[in-house]
Amino acid sequence: MAQQPIRFEDGGAYERAMGVWSQIAGQVFLDWLAPAQGLRWVDVGCGNGAFTELLMQGYAPMEAQGVDPSDGQIAYARTRAAARGASFQLGDAMALPFEADRFDAAVMALVIFFVPEPARGVAEMARVVRPGGAVAAYAWDMEGGGFPFEPIQAELRAMGITPTLPPSADASRVEVMRELWTGAGLEAIETRAISVQRSFTDFEDFWSASTGLGMKPMLASWSPADVEQLKDRVRARIGVEGNGPVVRQARANAIKGRVPE
């Protein structure tokens, strides 16, 4: 039985934990795509609109549609002043609510590993993009240690605790991405790695941002002493001393292809 999609209902918490990371990596991704101005875009799994906002700010799309299964994320996306002009609606990545050939480009920003059946999601992107249009995605390199929260997850594993992973974590591997894009009949497929970094005021800033989503319920059930033990282990792992700024790196894999003409 296919796993149900993971849904993040708190758009504000998502913004602090992942929205900032998404835009940092997303700008590198867009620079690589080098799209023309005035295109019709669909942002599949748009979340709280972090990537859609980049499109609206820099690429003057003729149309920008964001689709996500979470009411909370869609509600947050609609509050983004810089994303004004984009449309956001509830929807399923594996059954997009659009006719064939409608868009010039379809993207998944940090989403493909959350799609229970990634092949269906890529096929849907290809379906709604016109011949000659682009289908692209970027995703944290989960198995290669590129996930921004990897230091915390590594310490959880060392403590005998298995962190919750997205249902299709292997879809972030370059070779799997290539298979998905090839299987959807896409052409001119290219891949690249995206390495980025993000600065935090101090360790507490890093910790609160990095544990505000999926780990929050688990840590809420722990004793304060156990939480402090994990924090100490993570602090030692990333080499933090004192109360100064913390700079963390992350790495994503990206892919793009073209719908045959």
MARSE-16093 format. One record per residue (C-alpha): residue number from 1; x, y, z. Coordinates in Angstrom, 3 decimals. Example, Ala and Ser with C-alpha at 12.3 -4.5 7.8 and 13.67 -1.06 7.14 Angstrom:
> 1; 12.300; -4.500; 7.800
> 2; 13.670; -1.060; 7.140
***
This chain:
> 1; 0.000; 0.000; 0.000
> 2; 1.330; 3.438; -0.949
> 3; 2.256; 5.748; 1.917
> 4; 0.166; 8.839; 2.460
> 5; 1.783; 12.196; 1.696
> 6; 3.485; 14.033; 4.547
> 7; 1.770; 17.382; 5.043
> 8; 3.204; 20.363; 6.884
> 9; 0.276; 22.372; 8.189
> 10; 2.145; 25.222; 9.907
> 11; 3.360; 27.545; 7.156
> 12; 5.179; 29.820; 9.604
> 13; 7.123; 26.976; 11.202
> 14; 7.935; 25.649; 7.754
> 15; 9.228; 29.074; 6.710
> 16; 11.695; 29.221; 9.590
> 17; 12.824; 25.627; 9.297
> 18; 12.850; 25.062; 5.541
> 19; 11.485; 28.035; 3.611
> 20; 14.731; 29.980; 4.012
> 21; 16.784; 26.971; 2.936
> 22; 14.431; 26.456; -0.009
> 23; 14.994; 29.959; -1.321
> 24; 18.769; 29.818; -0.880
> 25; 18.958; 26.589; -2.898
> 26; 16.115; 27.672; -5.176
> 27; 17.950; 30.719; -6.456
> 28; 20.956; 28.600; -7.440
> 29; 18.536; 26.206; -9.125
> 30; 16.857; 29.015; -11.085
> 31; 20.205; 30.463; -12.125
> 32; 20.999; 27.025; -13.553
> 33; 17.657; 26.763; -15.359
> 34; 18.132; 30.296; -16.738
> 35; 14.460; 30.603; -17.735
> 36; 13.055; 33.323; -19.957
> 37; 10.801; 35.998; -18.540
> 38; 7.041; 35.773; -18.925
> 39; 6.583; 32.009; -18.833
> 40; 3.666; 29.996; -17.476
> 41; 4.821; 28.042; -14.396
> 42; 3.398; 25.416; -12.088
> 43; 5.084; 24.921; -8.715
> 44; 4.142; 21.389; -7.669
> 45; 4.167; 20.896; -3.909
> 46; 4.545; 24.654; -3.483
> 47; 4.340; 24.442; 0.309
> 48; 4.192; 27.908; 1.812
> 49; 5.130; 29.583; -1.464
> 50; 8.859; 30.067; -0.841
> 51; 9.903; 28.996; -4.342
> 52; 6.893; 30.603; -6.038
> 53; 7.963; 33.880; -4.465
> 54; 11.362; 33.590; -6.190
> 55; 9.592; 33.148; -9.527
> 56; 7.399; 36.188; -8.995
> 57; 10.293; 38.363; -7.857
> 58; 12.751; 37.520; -10.600
> 59; 11.057; 36.088; -13.676
> 60; 7.805; 38.019; -14.273
> 61; 5.756; 34.913; -15.070
> 62; 2.697; 35.275; -17.267
> 63; 1.105; 32.705; -14.953
> 64; 2.260; 31.015; -11.755
> 65; 0.209; 28.260; -10.157
> 66; 1.151; 26.726; -6.820
> 67; -0.342; 23.371; -5.801
> 68; -0.015; 21.703; -2.402
> 69; -2.073; 19.239; -0.311
> 70; -1.822; 21.327; 2.884
> 71; -4.436; 23.947; 3.790
> 72; -2.024; 25.571; 6.226
> 73; 0.748; 25.910; 3.674
> 74; -1.575; 27.297; 1.008
> 75; -2.973; 29.816; 3.489
> 76; 0.537; 31.004; 4.321
> 77; 1.537; 31.187; 0.641
> 78; -1.390; 33.521; -0.028
> 79; -0.032; 35.979; 2.568
> 80; 3.307; 36.456; 0.767
> 81; 3.286; 40.006; -0.542
> 82; 6.161; 39.248; -2.924
> 83; 4.168; 36.354; -4.415
> 84; 1.198; 38.552; -5.275
> 85; -0.107; 37.591; -8.700
> 86; 0.479; 33.876; -8.210
> 87; -2.458; 31.530; -7.611
> 88; -2.376; 28.841; -4.932
> 89; -4.723; 25.899; -4.582
> 90; -5.038; 22.524; -2.915
> 91; -3.991; 19.640; -5.114
> 92; -2.202; 16.328; -5.451
> 93; 1.166; 16.094; -7.208
> 94; 0.077; 12.751; -8.665
> 95; -3.147; 14.177; -10.144
> 96; -2.587; 17.813; -11.050
> 97; -5.786; 19.838; -11.568
> 98; -4.735; 21.229; -14.961
> 99; -5.224; 20.369; -18.600
> 100; -2.418; 18.981; -20.749
> 101; 0.171; 21.314; -22.305
> 102; -0.881; 24.319; -20.212
> 103; 2.507; 25.401; -18.828
> 104; 5.954; 26.288; -20.117
> 105; 7.658; 24.878; -17.025
> 106; 6.867; 22.627; -14.072
> 107; 9.039; 22.419; -10.979
> 108; 9.205; 20.493; -7.728
> 109; 11.209; 22.362; -5.088
> 110; 12.279; 20.027; -2.253
> 111; 9.210; 17.904; -2.901
> 112; 9.865; 14.792; -4.959
> 113; 10.860; 12.667; -1.947
> 114; 7.502; 13.455; -0.341
> 115; 5.506; 12.168; -3.314
> 116; 4.379; 8.599; -2.513
> 117; 4.757; 7.569; -6.163
> 118; 7.417; 9.843; -7.680
> 119; 7.047; 8.387; -11.192
> 120; 3.396; 9.478; -11.238
> 121; 4.376; 12.935; -10.065
> 122; 6.989; 13.381; -12.793
> 123; 4.589; 12.029; -15.405
> 124; 1.992; 14.572; -14.283
> 125; 4.473; 17.428; -14.595
> 126; 5.339; 16.251; -18.100
> 127; 1.630; 16.008; -18.979
> 128; 0.802; 19.592; -18.071
> 129; 3.873; 21.097; -19.785
> 130; 3.761; 21.960; -23.483
> 131; 6.086; 20.274; -25.997
> 132; 9.501; 21.874; -25.670
> 133; 8.796; 23.023; -22.122
> 134; 10.865; 22.259; -19.024
> 135; 10.315; 19.792; -16.179
> 136; 12.740; 20.258; -13.300
> 137; 13.281; 19.582; -9.606
> 138; 15.765; 19.850; -6.791
> 139; 15.810; 17.778; -3.612
> 140; 18.085; 17.472; -0.621
> 141; 20.627; 14.690; -1.053
> 142; 19.112; 12.657; 1.777
> 143; 21.273; 9.549; 1.416
> 144; 24.435; 11.552; 0.755
> 145; 24.232; 13.576; 3.970
> 146; 23.083; 16.791; 2.311
> 147; 19.910; 17.319; 4.378
> 148; 20.148; 20.545; 6.450
> 149; 19.072; 18.681; 9.598
> 150; 21.541; 15.830; 9.099
> 151; 23.667; 16.649; 12.206
> 152; 20.615; 16.168; 14.417
> 153; 19.474; 13.051; 12.594
> 154; 22.996; 11.587; 12.807
> 155; 22.989; 11.975; 16.574
> 156; 19.523; 10.449; 16.822
> 157; 20.787; 7.423; 14.902
> 158; 23.805; 7.219; 17.208
> 159; 21.364; 7.109; 20.126
> 160; 19.485; 4.213; 18.517
> 161; 16.581; 6.347; 17.316
> 162; 15.533; 6.127; 13.671
> 163; 14.586; 9.573; 12.322
> 164; 11.436; 9.856; 10.241
> 165; 12.336; 10.064; 6.563
> 166; 10.208; 11.130; 3.601
> 167; 8.335; 8.207; 2.009
> 168; 10.409; 8.331; -1.190
> 169; 13.794; 9.402; 0.185
> 170; 15.699; 7.511; -2.526
> 171; 14.118; 9.792; -5.163
> 172; 16.702; 12.402; -4.167
> 173; 19.509; 10.260; -5.629
> 174; 20.781; 11.476; -8.991
> 175; 20.533; 8.060; -10.614
> 176; 16.928; 7.644; -9.449
> 177; 16.040; 11.120; -10.689
> 178; 17.473; 10.260; -14.114
> 179; 15.386; 7.100; -14.230
> 180; 12.245; 9.050; -13.332
> 181; 12.843; 11.716; -15.969
> 182; 13.734; 9.139; -18.611
> 183; 10.692; 7.061; -17.675
> 184; 8.460; 10.094; -18.207
> 185; 9.779; 10.405; -21.756
> 186; 11.711; 13.626; -21.128
> 187; 14.694; 14.619; -23.249
> 188; 17.884; 16.698; -22.904
> 189; 18.176; 15.597; -19.266
> 190; 20.846; 17.282; -17.168
> 191; 21.723; 17.062; -13.475
> 192; 23.876; 18.992; -11.053
> 193; 24.650; 19.288; -7.352
> 194; 23.687; 22.434; -5.467
> 195; 25.760; 23.293; -2.395
> 196; 24.545; 26.128; -0.186
> 197; 25.018; 27.511; 3.293
> 198; 22.906; 29.364; 5.809
> 199; 23.977; 31.495; 8.770
> 200; 22.322; 31.386; 12.188
> 201; 22.738; 33.898; 14.991
> 202; 23.943; 31.223; 17.392
> 203; 23.411; 27.559; 18.230
> 204; 20.003; 28.198; 19.796
> 205; 18.874; 29.872; 16.586
> 206; 20.070; 26.865; 14.582
> 207; 18.449; 24.424; 17.012
> 208; 15.034; 26.082; 17.144
> 209; 14.896; 26.478; 13.364
> 210; 15.992; 22.894; 12.745
> 211; 13.640; 21.194; 15.204
> 212; 10.481; 23.219; 14.587
> 213; 8.866; 20.796; 12.130
> 214; 8.971; 17.004; 12.154
> 215; 11.080; 16.666; 15.308
> 216; 8.987; 18.950; 17.491
> 217; 6.377; 16.373; 18.623
> 218; 9.083; 13.803; 19.407
> 219; 11.209; 16.210; 21.441
> 220; 8.123; 17.455; 23.294
> 221; 7.719; 13.938; 24.699
> 222; 11.301; 13.852; 26.022
> 223; 12.505; 14.983; 29.416
> 224; 14.392; 18.305; 29.473
> 225; 17.550; 16.417; 30.426
> 226; 17.295; 14.145; 27.386
> 227; 16.727; 17.116; 25.085
> 228; 19.778; 18.856; 26.539
> 229; 21.839; 15.710; 26.031
> 230; 20.880; 15.624; 22.350
> 231; 21.630; 19.330; 21.996
> 232; 25.068; 18.837; 23.536
> 233; 25.801; 15.978; 21.160
> 234; 24.715; 18.011; 18.132
> 235; 26.727; 21.024; 19.329
> 236; 29.813; 18.836; 19.579
> 237; 29.173; 17.226; 16.191
> 238; 29.060; 20.535; 14.340
> 239; 31.909; 22.003; 16.383
> 240; 30.129; 24.919; 18.022
> 241; 31.977; 26.712; 20.800
> 242; 30.629; 29.711; 22.647
> 243; 27.687; 31.822; 21.554
> 244; 28.828; 33.033; 18.164
> 245; 27.228; 32.604; 14.748
> 246; 26.682; 29.134; 13.303
> 247; 27.103; 28.528; 9.580
> 248; 25.685; 25.304; 8.192
> 249; 25.989; 23.701; 4.763
> 250; 23.494; 21.614; 2.810
> 251; 23.524; 19.914; -0.563
> 252; 20.770; 19.168; -3.050
> 253; 20.590; 17.268; -6.304
> 254; 18.880; 18.971; -9.233
> 255; 17.560; 17.740; -12.547
> 256; 15.964; 19.261; -15.636
> 257; 14.572; 17.849; -18.851
> 258; 12.471; 18.864; -21.833
> 259; 9.111; 17.596; -23.043
> 260; 9.630; 16.206; -26.587
> 261; 8.345; 18.386; -29.435
***
